[in-house]
Amino acid sequence: MSLGGEGQYPLMSAAMESCYDKGVLIISAAGNRGVQGQYSTISFPASSFYSIAVGALFVNSSVFSTGTCQDKFFVTSFSGIGIDGIPAETDLIGPYVEISAPGAGIYSSINSTKKRLEPAYDYYSGTSMASPLAAGFAALLWSKMEGNGKSLTNIEVRLMIKTLAQQCDIVLHESTSAFTTSNYDVGSGYGFPLCEDTIFP
């Protein structure tokens, strides 16, 4: 989902819980409020337990084919960021980015201002650009597993995405002193799930 706001919305929360309990995997944009002290800036519904919160990365295309993994990805300055600390393995709830995907300068379809419905495209930045890429990865992964005869639940797919994400020492916003470990930080979560040939040949 590419929407978000501050606070909680009980009706939407109830709908998300119902969908999640029925096996739906929900993926949402983390929001574009950047760093605001030591407070979480993750928007709702991404802040909900029932959604994967997706942060936005800048891709350094000039070194992508030759540079190290650390050179390739940077958390954008606008991407919503979690609070210091690490969510427990069984507690993905609340103010944490779970994974990240490219979300800066993404070429995407837009609403046409012309009278006739002609396709229109432009470059946009935001976590709303990143969340569809994460959703696409999830769909490919789920489909691949089903094709191999492995029937997975939405919870199992969610945990698998986290496991496949590669941290790559992604550089955080310069203005934050966020808590970081070898496989999790508050800006990029568990990292960027890459479509490796071993997963999607």
C-alpha positions, 0 to 999 in steps of 0.5 A: 500500500502506498498511503500513510498518515500519523496516528492509528485508524481502528477501522483500517486496523481491524480490516488489516487484522482480518486480511492478515488472519486470512493469509494476506501479506500486507506491504506498506510504504514506511512514509516520507518524514525522515529523521525526527530526533529519536522518534519513529517516523513510520507512518500508519499502516506501515507501523502496524504489526500486520504490515511489512514497513518498506523504507526507501533506498537511493541506488548509486547506479554509477558503481552498481555493476562494479562497486562493492555492496556498500557503495550501491545503496543509501537510505534516502534522507526522506525515508521513515525511520524506526526507533533505536533498538531491534525488534524481537524475532517474534515481534515485528510490530510497530515502529520499525522498518522491516525491509527496504527497496529502491525509492529515489528517482523511480520511473513510473506511470502517473495520472495523465492530464490529457483528455484522452487516457494516454499513458504518462510517465515521470520520475518520482521519489518516495517510499511509495515507489519502494513498496511496490518493488518489495511487493513484487519481490514478495509475489515472485518469491511466493509464486516460486515457492508454490511452483516448487510444491512448497505451500507457505503461509503469509507469515512464513513468506514474511519471515523468508523475505527478512531472511533473504534481505541483504544488509550490505552495510547500507549507509544510514542518514548522516543525521542519525545515530541509529542503532545498527547491528550486522543484520539490522538497522533502523533505517533500512531494516533487514536490508534489501531483498535481492532477486538472486539467480538461485531464487529466481533462475 
